[in-house]
Amino acid sequence: QVLVIMLKRFHSGRLKNGALVRFPLHGLDLTPFVIAHQQTSSAATAEEPPVYDLYAVTNHFGSLHGGHYTAYAKNHTDGEWYLYDDGSTRKVSEDEIVTPAAYVLFYERRDVVARREAARKRGGGGGASGGGA
């Protein structure tokens, strides 16, 4: 229920590709790429579409031989994005998340998040049976 995408940032010649890759923070819809979902024609038997929302990004600065990592992560309690950089943490806006330093993207399937939130509201927590990540 988690989708991890690693961007190919290093070429065989050990040069880093610093191109900006634009990726969605919300609503990454993989329906056209999921065969089982495409073949389901009945709404009664169809599962939720495979739509994912970003919840974290690992960033890399530097080269193949050395560098520095930071991360952006969305706090599931307050819904805000934060930058984690060694010993410092600060709140950031969504428009700061997509950068040329993005290296690994972490998405969570939207229907899993909805079930976890519903269970939490019912007092069921967010453990393994509630679909927690």
N, C-alpha and C positions, 0 to 999 in steps of 0.2 A: 504494500500500500504506500510505500515510499519509492520515489523515482529519483535516482542519482544520475546526474549527467556530468561527465568530466569533459571539459573542453580541451581539445588538442592544442596546447600552447607551445610545445617544443617540437621542432623539426628534427630530422635525422642528423642534420649538421649541428645540432645543439643550439640553434638560434631560437630565441623566443618569439612567438607570434603575439604581438601586442595589439592586434586588431580588436576593435570594439565589437562584441557580439551582443546584439540586442535580444533579450529574452524576456518573456512575460512574467510579471509578478503574480498575476491572477489569471485563471482560466486557460491554462495550457490544455487544450482539448486534443486528446489522442484518438478520438473515435475513428477517424479515417484510417488509422494504422492498426486497429485492433480487429482482427478477422472475426473472432467470436461475437463481438459486439455488432459488427456490420451484418452478420447473418441472422441476428435476432430481429424478427419482424413484428412480433406481438408485443404491445406495450405491457401486457399483463405478465409476460415472462422476461421482459428486458430488465437488466440490472441498471443501476445508475450509470450514466456515461462516464468514461474514464477522463475526468477533468481534474487537473492538478493545480495547486496553488503553491507558490514558492514560500519556503519558511527559513532558508539559510543559504548563504553563499560563502565559499572559501575563496579568498583572494591571494594571489601570489605576486610578490614584487621581487625583481632580481632576475637571476639567470638560472640555468640548469645546475651550475656549480655552487650556488648559494643564493640566499634570498631571505625574504621575510613573508610570513603569512599573517593575514588578519581574517576576520569573519564578520559578516552581517548575519544577524539572526532575529527572527520575529518572536517576541515574547508572547506565548500563548495566553498568558494571564491578562496583560494589558493591551495586547494587539499592536504594540509599538515595535519599531525596528531599532536595533542597537548595533553599534560597531564595537567589536572586541579586538583590541590591539595590545597584546602583552598584558601589562598590568592596568590598562585603562579601558574604560567602557563609557560610551556616550550614546545618547539617543540621536537617531538620524531620521531624515525624511525618506519616503519611498523613492524620490527622484535621485537619491545618492547611491542606490543599490546597484544599478547597471553601470559598470565601469570596465575599462580595458584590462583591469587586473583580475576580473572574475575567472575562476579556474574550475571550481566544482559547485554545481547547483543542486540543491536539495528541495524536492517537491513532495507534497503529501496529497494523496487523493482526497478530493473535496468531500465525497460522501462519508469517508472515514472520519474526517474532522467533524462533520455534522452529527454523526452517531455518537462520537465522544462527547461533544457539547451537550447533546440531549441527555446522555447518561449522567453527566455531571450535574445538570439542572435537576434531574430526578434524585440526585444524591447517591448515584451509583459509582461515583469516582471516574477515573479515566484509566484504569489498569488494563491488563492484557485482554480481559473479557470485554472491556469497553472500547477496544480498538486504539489504545494509547500508543504513542510512538516512543 
